[in-house]
Amino acid sequence: SPDGQLLNGNMADYLVPMAGEMPDIVCAHVETPTLQSQLGAKGVGEAGTAGAPGAIMNAINDALAPFNARVTAMPFTPERILKALGKV
């Protein structure tokens, strides 16, 4: 509705648009070089991955906790994990 209220009773009744019902997508690339990097390029989607290394480190350390082991540096190589476990 114009005021943002869903008109379908529930999500099971929600109709997903099919490919033929979607408008054509036109892509336009706009380049704005920067002097802040060696390549003159800016990052685009890297911000979405910023939390991944910390989440992976927490998962590894949760798995190592029963062995009183911990990794604190990246990359998380097998050798580094084995060193934390005292196996290397």
Order of alpha helices (4+ residues) and beta strands (2+ residues): alpha-alpha
